[in-house]
Amino acid sequence: MTPQQLIASLMNRPWRTWQQITPARQSQSRQPAKDAYSGRVFILVDRFCGSACEDFVMPFKDAGRATIIGETTQGSSGNPYRTWDTA
């Protein structure tokens, strides 16, 4: 499960969430908590960041709340399936 409490404790500005209701994604907005952390936030990611990791990183990137450091993430949410080329 995506750590919503951690996101809420670090997000000091409004942010969008994504919820799969139908084949079309619908965006919803959340408001920051009054006691949310207001310092700088850095998030480290790599190519294995997928599923709940993507759900965690996405609002910070979208809202410009954190500096994202590392490799490009998988770009997948839900239940990603990994394959390795053995050739």
N, CA, C and O atoms as a CHARMM CRD file, in Angstrom:
* protein
*
  348
    1    1 MET  N      0.84400  -1.18700   0.00000 PROA 1      0.00000
    2    1 MET  CA     0.00000   0.00000   0.00000 PROA 1      0.00000
    3    1 MET  C      0.88400   1.24300   0.00000 PROA 1      0.00000
    4    1 MET  O      1.88700   1.31500   0.71100 PROA 1      0.00000
    5    2 THR  N      0.49700   2.19400  -0.79500 PROA 2      0.00000
    6    2 THR  CA     1.25000   3.44400  -0.85100 PROA 2      0.00000
    7    2 THR  C      1.20100   4.11800   0.51600 PROA 2      0.00000
    8    2 THR  O      0.13800   4.19900   1.13000 PROA 2      0.00000
    9    3 PRO  N      2.34900   4.60400   0.99700 PROA 3      0.00000
   10    3 PRO  CA     2.39400   5.22700   2.32900 PROA 3      0.00000
   11    3 PRO  C      1.78100   6.62800   2.35000 PROA 3      0.00000
   12    3 PRO  O      2.49900   7.62800   2.36100 PROA 3      0.00000
   13    4 GLN  N      0.45800   6.68700   2.35400 PROA 4      0.00000
   14    4 GLN  CA    -0.25100   7.96500   2.32500 PROA 4      0.00000
   15    4 GLN  C      0.07600   8.85900   3.52200 PROA 4      0.00000
   16    4 GLN  O      0.13000  10.08100   3.38400 PROA 4      0.00000
   17    5 GLN  N      0.29100   8.26400   4.68800 PROA 5      0.00000
   18    5 GLN  CA     0.61400   9.08100   5.86400 PROA 5      0.00000
   19    5 GLN  C      1.96800   9.75700   5.71100 PROA 5      0.00000
   20    5 GLN  O      2.14300  10.89900   6.13700 PROA 5      0.00000
   21    6 LEU  N      2.92900   9.06100   5.10400 PROA 6      0.00000
   22    6 LEU  CA     4.25000   9.65500   4.88000 PROA 6      0.00000
   23    6 LEU  C      4.15100  10.78000   3.85700 PROA 6      0.00000
   24    6 LEU  O      4.74400  11.84200   4.04400 PROA 6      0.00000
   25    7 ILE  N      3.41000  10.55600   2.78600 PROA 7      0.00000
   26    7 ILE  CA     3.21100  11.62000   1.80100 PROA 7      0.00000
   27    7 ILE  C      2.58400  12.83700   2.47500 PROA 7      0.00000
   28    7 ILE  O      3.05600  13.95900   2.29300 PROA 7      0.00000
   29    8 ALA  N      1.53800  12.62400   3.24000 PROA 8      0.00000
   30    8 ALA  CA     0.83900  13.73500   3.90400 PROA 8      0.00000
   31    8 ALA  C      1.73900  14.47100   4.89000 PROA 8      0.00000
   32    8 ALA  O      1.61200  15.68400   5.05400 PROA 8      0.00000
   33    9 SER  N      2.64100  13.75600   5.54500 PROA 9      0.00000
   34    9 SER  CA     3.50800  14.42300   6.52600 PROA 9      0.00000
   35    9 SER  C      4.63100  15.22100   5.86300 PROA 9      0.00000
   36    9 SER  O      5.20800  16.10700   6.49400 PROA 9      0.00000
   37   10 LEU  N      4.94900  14.92200   4.60600 PROA 10     0.00000
   38   10 LEU  CA     6.02300  15.62900   3.90100 PROA 10     0.00000
   39   10 LEU  C      5.53000  16.66100   2.89200 PROA 10     0.00000
   40   10 LEU  O      6.30100  17.52000   2.46400 PROA 10     0.00000
   41   11 MET  N      4.26700  16.58900   2.50800 PROA 11     0.00000
   42   11 MET  CA     3.73200  17.44700   1.44800 PROA 11     0.00000
   43   11 MET  C      3.15000  18.71300   2.04800 PROA 11     0.00000
   44   11 MET  O      2.10900  18.67100   2.70400 PROA 11     0.00000
   45   12 ASN  N      3.81100  19.83300   1.82900 PROA 12     0.00000
   46   12 ASN  CA     3.35300  21.09600   2.41800 PROA 12     0.00000
   47   12 ASN  C      2.62200  21.98500   1.41100 PROA 12     0.00000
   48   12 ASN  O      2.49200  23.19100   1.62200 PROA 12     0.00000
   49   13 ARG  N      2.15200  21.39400   0.33200 PROA 13     0.00000
   50   13 ARG  CA     1.37100  22.11600  -0.67400 PROA 13     0.00000
   51   13 ARG  C      0.31600  21.18300  -1.23600 PROA 13     0.00000
   52   13 ARG  O      0.43800  19.96800  -1.07700 PROA 13     0.00000
   53   14 PRO  N     -0.71000  21.69900  -1.88400 PROA 14     0.00000
   54   14 PRO  CA    -1.72600  20.80900  -2.46300 PROA 14     0.00000
   55   14 PRO  C     -1.08800  19.86500  -3.48200 PROA 14     0.00000
   56   14 PRO  O     -0.14000  20.23300  -4.17600 PROA 14     0.00000
   57   15 TRP  N     -1.62200  18.64300  -3.56400 PROA 15     0.00000
   58   15 TRP  CA    -1.11600  17.69100  -4.53700 PROA 15     0.00000
   59   15 TRP  C     -2.23800  16.86600  -5.11200 PROA 15     0.00000
   60   15 TRP  O     -3.29600  16.69400  -4.50700 PROA 15     0.00000
   61   16 ARG  N     -1.97000  16.35200  -6.32000 PROA 16     0.00000
   62   16 ARG  CA    -2.96200  15.52400  -6.99400 PROA 16     0.00000
   63   16 ARG  C     -2.69500  14.05700  -6.70000 PROA 16     0.00000
   64   16 ARG  O     -1.55200  13.64200  -6.51400 PROA 16     0.00000
   65   17 THR  N     -3.76200  13.28900  -6.66200 PROA 17     0.00000
   66   17 THR  CA    -3.65100  11.83600  -6.54500 PROA 17     0.00000
   67   17 THR  C     -4.31100  11.22800  -7.76800 PROA 17     0.00000
   68   17 THR  O     -5.12800  11.87200  -8.42600 PROA 17     0.00000
   69   18 TRP  N     -3.96100  10.00100  -8.07000 PROA 18     0.00000
   70   18 TRP  CA    -4.55000   9.32500  -9.21300 PROA 18     0.00000
   71   18 TRP  C     -5.28000   8.09800  -8.71400 PROA 18     0.00000
   72   18 TRP  O     -4.75000   7.31900  -7.92100 PROA 18     0.00000
   73   19 GLN  N     -6.49600   7.93800  -9.18700 PROA 19     0.00000
   74   19 GLN  CA    -7.29900   6.80400  -8.75300 PROA 19     0.00000
   75   19 GLN  C     -7.89400   6.15500  -9.99000 PROA 19     0.00000
   76   19 GLN  O     -8.50700   6.82600 -10.81900 PROA 19     0.00000
   77   20 GLN  N     -7.71300   4.86500 -10.11000 PROA 20     0.00000
   78   20 GLN  CA    -8.24000   4.13400 -11.25700 PROA 20     0.00000
   79   20 GLN  C     -9.68900   3.76500 -10.95900 PROA 20     0.00000
   80   20 GLN  O     -9.95000   2.81500 -10.22100 PROA 20     0.00000
   81   21 ILE  N    -10.63300   4.51300 -11.53000 PROA 21     0.00000
   82   21 ILE  CA   -12.05200   4.25500 -11.32000 PROA 21     0.00000
   83   21 ILE  C    -12.62500   3.57400 -12.55700 PROA 21     0.00000
   84   21 ILE  O    -13.41200   2.63400 -12.44100 PROA 21     0.00000
   85   22 THR  N    -12.24600   4.03100 -13.71200 PROA 22     0.00000
   86   22 THR  CA   -12.68000   3.49600 -14.99900 PROA 22     0.00000
   87   22 THR  C    -11.42500   3.38100 -15.85200 PROA 22     0.00000
   88   22 THR  O    -10.33400   3.66900 -15.36200 PROA 22     0.00000
   89   23 PRO  N    -11.54000   2.97100 -17.10500 PROA 23     0.00000
   90   23 PRO  CA   -10.34200   2.96300 -17.95000 PROA 23     0.00000
   91   23 PRO  C     -9.67500   4.33500 -18.06800 PROA 23     0.00000
   92   23 PRO  O     -8.48800   4.41200 -18.38600 PROA 23     0.00000
   93   24 ALA  N    -10.41500   5.42100 -17.81800 PROA 24     0.00000
   94   24 ALA  CA    -9.82300   6.75800 -17.81900 PROA 24     0.00000
   95   24 ALA  C     -9.42800   7.12300 -16.38600 PROA 24     0.00000
   96   24 ALA  O    -10.22100   6.96100 -15.45800 PROA 24     0.00000
   97   25 ARG  N     -8.21600   7.61000 -16.21200 PROA 25     0.00000
   98   25 ARG  CA    -7.76400   8.00800 -14.87600 PROA 25     0.00000
   99   25 ARG  C     -8.38000   9.35300 -14.50400 PROA 25     0.00000
  100   25 ARG  O     -8.47500  10.25700 -15.33400 PROA 25     0.00000
  101   26 GLN  N     -8.78800   9.46900 -13.26400 PROA 26     0.00000
  102   26 GLN  CA    -9.36600  10.70800 -12.77500 PROA 26     0.00000
  103   26 GLN  C     -8.46500  11.26900 -11.68800 PROA 26     0.00000
  104   26 GLN  O     -8.00600  10.53200 -10.81600 PROA 26     0.00000
  105   27 SER  N     -8.21300  12.55900 -11.73700 PROA 27     0.00000
  106   27 SER  CA    -7.33300  13.20800 -10.78000 PROA 27     0.00000
  107   27 SER  C     -8.14500  13.81100  -9.63600 PROA 27     0.00000
  108   27 SER  O     -9.21500  14.37900  -9.85500 PROA 27     0.00000
  109   28 GLN  N     -7.63700  13.68600  -8.44100 PROA 28     0.00000
  110   28 GLN  CA    -8.24600  14.29000  -7.26700 PROA 28     0.00000
  111   28 GLN  C     -7.17400  15.11700  -6.57000 PROA 28     0.00000
  112   28 GLN  O     -5.98600  14.82900  -6.71400 PROA 28     0.00000
  113   29 SER  N     -7.56600  16.12500  -5.82800 PROA 29     0.00000
  114   29 SER  CA    -6.60700  16.99300  -5.15800 PROA 29     0.00000
  115   29 SER  C     -6.70000  16.81500  -3.64300 PROA 29     0.00000
  116   29 SER  O     -7.78500  16.64500  -3.08700 PROA 29     0.00000
  117   30 ARG  N     -5.55100  16.85700  -2.99800 PROA 30     0.00000
  118   30 ARG  CA    -5.48500  16.78700  -1.52700 PROA 30     0.00000
  119   30 ARG  C     -4.81700  18.04500  -1.00300 PROA 30     0.00000
  120   30 ARG  O     -3.94500  18.62000  -1.65500 PROA 30     0.00000
  121   31 GLN  N     -5.23300  18.45600   0.16600 PROA 31     0.00000
  122   31 GLN  CA    -4.67800  19.65100   0.79600 PROA 31     0.00000
  123   31 GLN  C     -3.64000  19.25300   1.84700 PROA 31     0.00000
  124   31 GLN  O     -3.76500  18.20100   2.47500 PROA 31     0.00000
  125   32 PRO  N     -2.62300  20.08400   2.04000 PROA 32     0.00000
  126   32 PRO  CA    -1.57300  19.74300   3.00900 PROA 32     0.00000
  127   32 PRO  C     -2.07200  19.85800   4.45300 PROA 32     0.00000
  128   32 PRO  O     -2.97800  20.63100   4.76400 PROA 32     0.00000
  129   33 ALA  N     -1.44700  19.06000   5.31700 PROA 33     0.00000
  130   33 ALA  CA    -1.72600  19.15400   6.75600 PROA 33     0.00000
  131   33 ALA  C     -1.04700  20.41000   7.29400 PROA 33     0.00000
  132   33 ALA  O     -0.00600  20.82400   6.78300 PROA 33     0.00000
  133   34 LYS  N     -1.62600  21.00500   8.30500 PROA 34     0.00000
  134   34 LYS  CA    -1.05000  22.22100   8.88700 PROA 34     0.00000
  135   34 LYS  C      0.33100  21.97900   9.47300 PROA 34     0.00000
  136   34 LYS  O      1.15900  22.89000   9.50700 PROA 34     0.00000
  137   35 ASP  N      0.58700  20.75900   9.93700 PROA 35     0.00000
  138   35 ASP  CA     1.88200  20.46000  10.55900 PROA 35     0.00000
  139   35 ASP  C      2.82500  19.69000   9.62600 PROA 35     0.00000
  140   35 ASP  O      3.75900  19.04300  10.09800 PROA 35     0.00000
  141   36 ALA  N      2.59200  19.75200   8.30900 PROA 36     0.00000
  142   36 ALA  CA     3.45100  19.04400   7.35200 PROA 36     0.00000
  143   36 ALA  C      4.85900  19.62600   7.37900 PROA 36     0.00000
  144   36 ALA  O      5.04600  20.82500   7.58400 PROA 36     0.00000
  145   37 TYR  N      5.82800  18.77500   7.17200 PROA 37     0.00000
  146   37 TYR  CA     7.24000  19.16700   7.13700 PROA 37     0.00000
  147   37 TYR  C      7.45200  20.20900   6.04900 PROA 37     0.00000
  148   37 TYR  O      6.98200  20.03000   4.92600 PROA 37     0.00000
  149   38 SER  N      8.15400  21.29700   6.36300 PROA 38     0.00000
  150   38 SER  CA     8.32100  22.37800   5.39100 PROA 38     0.00000
  151   38 SER  C      9.74700  22.49300   4.86500 PROA 38     0.00000
  152   38 SER  O     10.03000  23.36500   4.04400 PROA 38     0.00000
  153   39 GLY  N     10.64600  21.62900   5.32500 PROA 39     0.00000
  154   39 GLY  CA    12.03000  21.66200   4.84400 PROA 39     0.00000
  155   39 GLY  C     12.16400  21.05400   3.46300 PROA 39     0.00000
  156   39 GLY  O     11.17600  20.64300   2.85600 PROA 39     0.00000
  157   40 ARG  N     13.39600  21.00000   2.97000 PROA 40     0.00000
  158   40 ARG  CA    13.66200  20.42600   1.65900 PROA 40     0.00000
  159   40 ARG  C     13.49700  18.91200   1.69900 PROA 40     0.00000
  160   40 ARG  O     13.81600  18.27000   2.69900 PROA 40     0.00000
  161   41 VAL  N     12.99700  18.35000   0.60000 PROA 41     0.00000
  162   41 VAL  CA    12.78400  16.90800   0.49200 PROA 41     0.00000
  163   41 VAL  C     13.53400  16.39700  -0.73300 PROA 41     0.00000
  164   41 VAL  O     13.41100  16.95500  -1.82300 PROA 41     0.00000
  165   42 PHE  N     14.31000  15.33500  -0.54700 PROA 42     0.00000
  166   42 PHE  CA    15.02100  14.66300  -1.62700 PROA 42     0.00000
  167   42 PHE  C     14.55500  13.21600  -1.64800 PROA 42     0.00000
  168   42 PHE  O     14.47800  12.56900  -0.60300 PROA 42     0.00000
  169   43 ILE  N     14.24500  12.70800  -2.83400 PROA 43     0.00000
  170   43 ILE  CA    13.80800  11.31900  -2.96400 PROA 43     0.00000
  171   43 ILE  C     14.76900  10.61000  -3.90900 PROA 43     0.00000
  172   43 ILE  O     14.99300  11.05900  -5.03400 PROA 43     0.00000
  173   44 LEU  N     15.33500   9.49800  -3.44300 PROA 44     0.00000
  174   44 LEU  CA    16.24500   8.69700  -4.25600 PROA 44     0.00000
  175   44 LEU  C     15.46800   7.58500  -4.94600 PROA 44     0.00000
  176   44 LEU  O     14.72500   6.85200  -4.29400 PROA 44     0.00000
  177   45 VAL  N     15.63200   7.45300  -6.26000 PROA 45     0.00000
  178   45 VAL  CA    14.93700   6.42000  -7.03000 PROA 45     0.00000
  179   45 VAL  C     15.93000   5.73200  -7.96700 PROA 45     0.00000
  180   45 VAL  O     17.01100   6.25300  -8.24600 PROA 45     0.00000
  181   46 ASP  N     15.53900   4.55700  -8.44100 PROA 46     0.00000
  182   46 ASP  CA    16.32700   3.87200  -9.45500 PROA 46     0.00000
  183   46 ASP  C     15.39500   3.16500 -10.42100 PROA 46     0.00000
  184   46 ASP  O     14.17600   3.31500 -10.33600 PROA 46     0.00000
  185   47 ARG  N     15.96200   2.39600 -11.33700 PROA 47     0.00000
  186   47 ARG  CA    15.16400   1.75000 -12.38500 PROA 47     0.00000
  187   47 ARG  C     14.23500   0.68000 -11.84700 PROA 47     0.00000
  188   47 ARG  O     13.36800   0.19900 -12.57600 PROA 47     0.00000
  189   48 PHE  N     14.39600   0.29700 -10.59000 PROA 48     0.00000
  190   48 PHE  CA    13.52100  -0.71400  -9.99400 PROA 48     0.00000
  191   48 PHE  C     12.34600  -0.09300  -9.23200 PROA 48     0.00000
  192   48 PHE  O     11.56200  -0.81400  -8.61400 PROA 48     0.00000
  193   49 CYS  N     12.21800   1.23100  -9.27000 PROA 49     0.00000
  194   49 CYS  CA    11.09600   1.91200  -8.62100 PROA 49     0.00000
  195   49 CYS  C      9.85600   1.72600  -9.48400 PROA 49     0.00000
  196   49 CYS  O      9.77500   2.27400 -10.58300 PROA 49     0.00000
  197   50 GLY  N      8.89700   0.95900  -8.99500 PROA 50     0.00000
  198   50 GLY  CA     7.64500   0.71300  -9.70200 PROA 50     0.00000
  199   50 GLY  C      6.55800   0.45500  -8.68900 PROA 50     0.00000
  200   50 GLY  O      6.82500   0.39300  -7.48900 PROA 50     0.00000
  201   51 SER  N      5.34600   0.30700  -9.15200 PROA 51     0.00000
  202   51 SER  CA     4.20300  -0.02100  -8.31200 PROA 51     0.00000
  203   51 SER  C      4.00300   1.03900  -7.22900 PROA 51     0.00000
  204   51 SER  O      3.84300   2.21500  -7.55600 PROA 51     0.00000
  205   52 ALA  N      4.00700   0.66200  -5.95900 PROA 52     0.00000
  206   52 ALA  CA     3.75600   1.62600  -4.87700 PROA 52     0.00000
  207   52 ALA  C      4.84600   2.69200  -4.81400 PROA 52     0.00000
  208   52 ALA  O      4.58300   3.81800  -4.39200 PROA 52     0.00000
  209   53 CYS  N      6.05000   2.35400  -5.22400 PROA 53     0.00000
  210   53 CYS  CA     7.12700   3.35000  -5.26200 PROA 53     0.00000
  211   53 CYS  C      6.76100   4.47800  -6.22400 PROA 53     0.00000
  212   53 CYS  O      6.95400   5.65100  -5.90500 PROA 53     0.00000
  213   54 GLU  N      6.23400   4.13000  -7.40200 PROA 54     0.00000
  214   54 GLU  CA     5.78100   5.14000  -8.35900 PROA 54     0.00000
  215   54 GLU  C      4.66800   5.99800  -7.75200 PROA 54     0.00000
  216   54 GLU  O      4.66500   7.22000  -7.90100 PROA 54     0.00000
  217   55 ASP  N      3.73100   5.35100  -7.07400 PROA 55     0.00000
  218   55 ASP  CA     2.62700   6.08500  -6.44600 PROA 55     0.00000
  219   55 ASP  C      3.13600   7.06000  -5.38800 PROA 55     0.00000
  220   55 ASP  O      2.54200   8.11800  -5.18000 PROA 55     0.00000
  221   56 PHE  N      4.23000   6.70700  -4.72200 PROA 56     0.00000
  222   56 PHE  CA     4.81000   7.58700  -3.71100 PROA 56     0.00000
  223   56 PHE  C      5.52600   8.77200  -4.35500 PROA 56     0.00000
  224   56 PHE  O      5.34300   9.91100  -3.92600 PROA 56     0.00000
  225   57 VAL  N      6.32900   8.51700  -5.36900 PROA 57     0.00000
  226   57 VAL  CA     7.14800   9.55200  -5.98700 PROA 57     0.00000
  227   57 VAL  C      6.32500  10.53700  -6.81800 PROA 57     0.00000
  228   57 VAL  O      6.61700  11.73300  -6.83400 PROA 57     0.00000
  229   58 MET  N      5.29300  10.03400  -7.50900 PROA 58     0.00000
  230   58 MET  CA     4.52600  10.83500  -8.45900 PROA 58     0.00000
  231   58 MET  C      3.99500  12.15400  -7.89000 PROA 58     0.00000
  232   58 MET  O      4.17900  13.18500  -8.53700 PROA 58     0.00000
  233   59 PRO  N      3.34500  12.18400  -6.71800 PROA 59     0.00000
  234   59 PRO  CA     2.82600  13.47100  -6.23800 PROA 59     0.00000
  235   59 PRO  C      3.92700  14.48700  -5.94300 PROA 59     0.00000
  236   59 PRO  O      3.72600  15.68500  -6.14000 PROA 59     0.00000
  237   60 PHE  N      5.08600  14.02600  -5.47500 PROA 60     0.00000
  238   60 PHE  CA     6.19100  14.94400  -5.18300 PROA 60     0.00000
  239   60 PHE  C      6.74500  15.55600  -6.46000 PROA 60     0.00000
  240   60 PHE  O      7.05600  16.74600  -6.50400 PROA 60     0.00000
  241   61 LYS  N      6.86800  14.73700  -7.49600 PROA 61     0.00000
  242   61 LYS  CA     7.35200  15.24200  -8.78000 PROA 61     0.00000
  243   61 LYS  C      6.32600  16.17400  -9.40400 PROA 61     0.00000
  244   61 LYS  O      6.68300  17.24800  -9.88800 PROA 61     0.00000
  245   62 ASP  N      5.06900  15.78300  -9.40200 PROA 62     0.00000
  246   62 ASP  CA     4.00300  16.56800 -10.01200 PROA 62     0.00000
  247   62 ASP  C      3.84600  17.93100  -9.33500 PROA 62     0.00000
  248   62 ASP  O      3.63800  18.93900 -10.01100 PROA 62     0.00000
  249   63 ALA  N      3.94400  17.96600  -8.01000 PROA 63     0.00000
  250   63 ALA  CA     3.76200  19.21100  -7.26000 PROA 63     0.00000
  251   63 ALA  C      5.05000  20.02200  -7.15200 PROA 63     0.00000
  252   63 ALA  O      5.02800  21.15100  -6.66100 PROA 63     0.00000
  253   64 GLY  N      6.17200  19.46200  -7.60600 PROA 64     0.00000
  254   64 GLY  CA     7.44400  20.17300  -7.48800 PROA 64     0.00000
  255   64 GLY  C      7.90100  20.28700  -6.04500 PROA 64     0.00000
  256   64 GLY  O      8.65800  21.19800  -5.70700 PROA 64     0.00000
  257   65 ARG  N      7.45700  19.38500  -5.19600 PROA 65     0.00000
  258   65 ARG  CA     7.75300  19.44900  -3.76100 PROA 65     0.00000
  259   65 ARG  C      9.10600  18.86200  -3.41000 PROA 65     0.00000
  260   65 ARG  O      9.68900  19.25200  -2.39900 PROA 65     0.00000
  261   66 ALA  N      9.63100  17.93400  -4.20900 PROA 66     0.00000
  262   66 ALA  CA    10.88300  17.26800  -3.86900 PROA 66     0.00000
  263   66 ALA  C     11.84600  17.28900  -5.04100 PROA 66     0.00000
  264   66 ALA  O     11.44700  17.43000  -6.19700 PROA 66     0.00000
  265   67 THR  N     13.10400  17.14800  -4.72000 PROA 67     0.00000
  266   67 THR  CA    14.12300  16.91800  -5.73600 PROA 67     0.00000
  267   67 THR  C     14.25100  15.41600  -5.89200 PROA 67     0.00000
  268   67 THR  O     14.56100  14.71200  -4.93000 PROA 67     0.00000
  269   68 ILE  N     14.01300  14.91900  -7.10600 PROA 68     0.00000
  270   68 ILE  CA    14.08700  13.48800  -7.37900 PROA 68     0.00000
  271   68 ILE  C     15.49500  13.20500  -7.91300 PROA 68     0.00000
  272   68 ILE  O     15.92600  13.80900  -8.89600 PROA 68     0.00000
  273   69 ILE  N     16.20700  12.27900  -7.25600 PROA 69     0.00000
  274   69 ILE  CA    17.60100  11.98500  -7.59900 PROA 69     0.00000
  275   69 ILE  C     17.72300  10.51100  -7.97500 PROA 69     0.00000
  276   69 ILE  O     17.17000   9.64500  -7.29700 PROA 69     0.00000
  277   70 GLY  N     18.44500  10.23000  -9.05500 PROA 70     0.00000
  278   70 GLY  CA    18.72800   8.85400  -9.42100 PROA 70     0.00000
  279   70 GLY  C     18.38100   8.55600 -10.85500 PROA 70     0.00000
  280   70 GLY  O     18.41000   9.43700 -11.71400 PROA 70     0.00000
  281   71 GLU  N     18.05000   7.29800 -11.11000 PROA 71     0.00000
  282   71 GLU  CA    17.73400   6.83300 -12.45100 PROA 71     0.00000
  283   71 GLU  C     16.26100   7.07200 -12.77300 PROA 71     0.00000
  284   71 GLU  O     15.46600   7.39400 -11.89000 PROA 71     0.00000
  285   72 THR  N     15.91600   6.91400 -14.02800 PROA 72     0.00000
  286   72 THR  CA    14.52100   6.96500 -14.44500 PROA 72     0.00000
  287   72 THR  C     13.79300   5.76800 -13.85300 PROA 72     0.00000
  288   72 THR  O     14.29900   4.64700 -13.89200 PROA 72     0.00000
  289   73 THR  N     12.60900   6.00500 -13.30700 PROA 73     0.00000
  290   73 THR  CA    11.83500   4.91900 -12.70800 PROA 73     0.00000
  291   73 THR  C     11.19100   4.05900 -13.79200 PROA 73     0.00000
  292   73 THR  O     11.25700   4.38800 -14.97600 PROA 73     0.00000
  293   74 GLN  N     10.56600   2.95100 -13.37600 PROA 74     0.00000
  294   74 GLN  CA     9.92900   2.04800 -14.33400 PROA 74     0.00000
  295   74 GLN  C      8.80200   2.70900 -15.10900 PROA 74     0.00000
  296   74 GLN  O      8.53400   2.33500 -16.25100 PROA 74     0.00000
  297   75 GLY  N      8.14000   3.68300 -14.50500 PROA 75     0.00000
  298   75 GLY  CA     7.00600   4.30900 -15.16600 PROA 75     0.00000
  299   75 GLY  C      5.77600   3.42800 -15.13100 PROA 75     0.00000
  300   75 GLY  O      4.92600   3.50000 -16.01900 PROA 75     0.00000
  301   76 SER  N      5.67900   2.59700 -14.10700 PROA 76     0.00000
  302   76 SER  CA     4.58200   1.64600 -14.01900 PROA 76     0.00000
  303   76 SER  C      3.97800   1.68500 -12.63200 PROA 76     0.00000
  304   76 SER  O      4.66900   1.91800 -11.64000 PROA 76     0.00000
  305   77 SER  N      2.69900   1.45700 -12.58000 PROA 77     0.00000
  306   77 SER  CA     2.02300   1.35800 -11.30500 PROA 77     0.00000
  307   77 SER  C      1.15700   0.11600 -11.33800 PROA 77     0.00000
  308   77 SER  O      0.89500  -0.42500 -12.41200 PROA 77     0.00000
  309   78 GLY  N      0.71900  -0.33300 -10.21200 PROA 78     0.00000
  310   78 GLY  CA    -0.10400  -1.54000 -10.17100 PROA 78     0.00000
  311   78 GLY  C      0.74600  -2.76200  -9.91600 PROA 78     0.00000
  312   78 GLY  O      1.47600  -2.82300  -8.92700 PROA 78     0.00000
  313   79 ASN  N      0.65700  -3.73600 -10.80100 PROA 79     0.00000
  314   79 ASN  CA     1.41500  -4.96800 -10.65600 PROA 79     0.00000
  315   79 ASN  C      2.36400  -5.14300 -11.83800 PROA 79     0.00000
  316   79 ASN  O      2.03800  -5.86100 -12.78400 PROA 79     0.00000
  317   80 PRO  N      3.52000  -4.50700 -11.80100 PROA 80     0.00000
  318   80 PRO  CA     4.43000  -4.64000 -12.92900 PROA 80     0.00000
  319   80 PRO  C      4.98400  -6.05600 -13.04300 PROA 80     0.00000
  320   80 PRO  O      5.13300  -6.76900 -12.05100 PROA 80     0.00000
  321   81 TYR  N      5.28000  -6.43500 -14.25600 PROA 81     0.00000
  322   81 TYR  CA     5.85300  -7.75300 -14.53400 PROA 81     0.00000
  323   81 TYR  C      7.22400  -7.54200 -15.11400 PROA 81     0.00000
  324   81 TYR  O      7.35500  -6.89900 -16.15500 PROA 81     0.00000
  325   82 ARG  N      8.24800  -8.05800 -14.48100 PROA 82     0.00000
  326   82 ARG  CA     9.62500  -7.87000 -14.93700 PROA 82     0.00000
  327   82 ARG  C     10.08000  -9.08000 -15.74700 PROA 82     0.00000
  328   82 ARG  O      9.76000 -10.22500 -15.42600 PROA 82     0.00000
  329   83 THR  N     10.82600  -8.79800 -16.79100 PROA 83     0.00000
  330   83 THR  CA    11.47200  -9.86100 -17.55000 PROA 83     0.00000
  331   83 THR  C     12.92400  -9.47100 -17.75000 PROA 83     0.00000
  332   83 THR  O     13.25300  -8.28700 -17.83600 PROA 83     0.00000
  333   84 TRP  N     13.77400 -10.44900 -17.82300 PROA 84     0.00000
  334   84 TRP  CA    15.19400 -10.22300 -18.07300 PROA 84     0.00000
  335   84 TRP  C     15.58100 -10.94300 -19.34400 PROA 84     0.00000
  336   84 TRP  O     15.21500 -12.10100 -19.55000 PROA 84     0.00000
  337   85 ASP  N     16.30600 -10.27000 -20.17700 PROA 85     0.00000
  338   85 ASP  CA    16.77700 -10.86400 -21.41500 PROA 85     0.00000
  339   85 ASP  C     17.97200 -11.74900 -21.07500 PROA 85     0.00000
  340   85 ASP  O     18.98500 -11.26000 -20.57500 PROA 85     0.00000
  341   86 THR  N     17.86100 -13.02800 -21.33900 PROA 86     0.00000
  342   86 THR  CA    18.95200 -13.97100 -21.01100 PROA 86     0.00000
  343   86 THR  C     19.81100 -14.27700 -22.22600 PROA 86     0.00000
  344   86 THR  O     20.73700 -15.08400 -22.15300 PROA 86     0.00000
  345   87 ALA  N     19.50100 -13.62800 -23.35000 PROA 87     0.00000
  346   87 ALA  CA    20.27800 -13.89100 -24.57800 PROA 87     0.00000
  347   87 ALA  C     21.63300 -13.22000 -24.54300 PROA 87     0.00000
  348   87 ALA  O     22.40700 -13.34100 -25.49300 PROA 87     0.00000
